[in-house]
Amino acid sequence: MLLVLAATALVALALLSDLIIPRLDEGWHRLRARRQRLDGPEHSFAWPRRRHREPPLVYDPGRERRAEQRARALLRSCVNEEEWAMYRDLGFIRVWGGQANGPGEEGDTGGAPYAYLVYPHKPILAYLAQTHRLLGEYCVEFLDETRPYGSARLPDSDDVLAKWMALTGDERRLIAMANMHLPGRQLDPAQVTRDLWRLKQWERARMRETPARIG
Amino acid sequence: MKPGHGEVLIAEGDVTLAEDEQRLVEEFRRQLDAGLWAAVPLVAEGGRRQSMMVRSFSEIPQDADRVIFFPRAAGGR
């Protein structure tokens, strides 16, 4: 009986070691740092010093949430009311294309109006406004390699704003820098089709509401 | 714009004051030298919102109330 219990305990310990060991290690380093702060360097522990390690940048959900709130406020202050409401309600922004023959050098839309769907941290998707034919995915990133908090990625709303500013400010330059792929590489065409349908429904609902809002 | 932080105020001042303008020009150059892009949000005719990418301080419209710096674009995967 004792042997069985001991074996079970060993197995449980082995399974939990992945969780326990990092916590013990972290607690140990925290204790050492605290003792060093309290005692000063001259009273530090007697055993051989290990190489000083920079404290790891811990993912802080509160910090990320505050960053996203600031980013949303900035985005809201830059785009118009309709674009902001679109992002708030649908999770993406539509930006109208401004080039005569469509996006990219090879794109020839025959002068038909086209637009982009701008999602956070996803490729920019170009499509024909009337037929909803998908033209291409433009993969572009705005990475801050200084990684001030460990990650190079902007908050979601900042990423959308960066794409919006680059598209409305210099569409040709942004599209030329992006890696162009056929639709479906990263964004599921079925999902995009649903998003375009949702956008249409959303616009209809807003149009119905407009007289009420004015009145 | 900064990862993990969002909007950060870098510098502010009145461009009609020479001292402020000099400081803003230096900060503008510092940000561009660090590899960032600069854009000015604008309200076009009819209330349409758009932005203007600027590459030098002199390109910033006189009535602009802010310039936003963000990491330059690179082709993604």
Interface residues (C-beta under 8 A of the other chain):
Chain A: R63 E64 R66 A67 E68 Q69 R70 A71 A73 L74 S77 C78 V79 N80 E83 P123 C139 V140 E141 F142 L143 D144 E145 R147 P148 Y149 G150 S151 A152 R153 L154 P155 S157 D158 L161 A162 W164 M165 A166 T168 G169 D170 R173 L174 M177 A178 N179
Chain B: M1 K2 P3 G4 H5 G6 E7 W37 A39 P41 G47 R48 R49 Q50 S51 M52 M53 I68 F70 P71 R72 A73 A74 G75 G76 R77
